[in-house]
Amino acid sequence: MKENTSWGNVADWYHSTVNDEDSYQARVILPNILRLLAPERGKKILDLACGQGYFSHALSARGASLIGVDIAPELVGLAKKHASHTEEFYVGHAHDLSKFDDGRFDAVLCVLAIQNIEKVTDVFKEVSRLLKQTGKFVIVLNHPSFRIPGQSSWIFDEKLKI
């Protein structure tokens, strides 16, 4: 991930926003991830660009073993603070997952982050290496039609009030 696209400097705000029971993450994304991944005891899932661990915690609560990786130490700290015994979290780049063995995961999840990752080709290579032969890679991203070039971003511009 590009250093300047890390959500670390807005970690507390992001944590409270995502954990709202009426958030887009709770109402739209999570139910579909649960449907697609069917987390259960014995499944090993990597939450790539895991942020504060919202999805990791939800999948772990249903029995899966989770590992989360994010570039922002502030978000990883929040994830660790709320982790169960079946979750591990690491600070790291999505394009370098060399600490994990080949074929280790049943699924890899990347929610609302792939568009912020600079070395995306390397990410796909790493995910391919880490997934079991029948593994799934689930990506959730914003459709580009909802981003206005030069007018929208992941950060609020105080000067321009956008």
Secondary structure as GFF3:
##gff-version 3
##sequence-region A 1 162
A	DSSP	three_ten_helix	3	5	.	.	.	ID=ss1
A	DSSP	three_ten_helix	8	10	.	.	.	ID=ss2
A	DSSP	alpha_helix	11	18	.	.	.	ID=ss3
A	DSSP	alpha_helix	24	24	.	.	.	ID=ss4
A	DSSP	pi_helix	25	29	.	.	.	ID=ss5
A	DSSP	alpha_helix	30	37	.	.	.	ID=ss6
A	DSSP	beta_strand	44	48	.	.	.	ID=ss7
A	DSSP	alpha_helix	54	61	.	.	.	ID=ss8
A	DSSP	beta_strand	65	70	.	.	.	ID=ss9
A	DSSP	alpha_helix	73	81	.	.	.	ID=ss10
A	DSSP	beta_strand	87	91	.	.	.	ID=ss11
A	DSSP	beta_strand	105	111	.	.	.	ID=ss12
A	DSSP	three_ten_helix	114	116	.	.	.	ID=ss13
A	DSSP	alpha_helix	120	130	.	.	.	ID=ss14
A	DSSP	beta_strand	131	140	.	.	.	ID=ss15
A	DSSP	three_ten_helix	144	146	.	.	.	ID=ss16
###
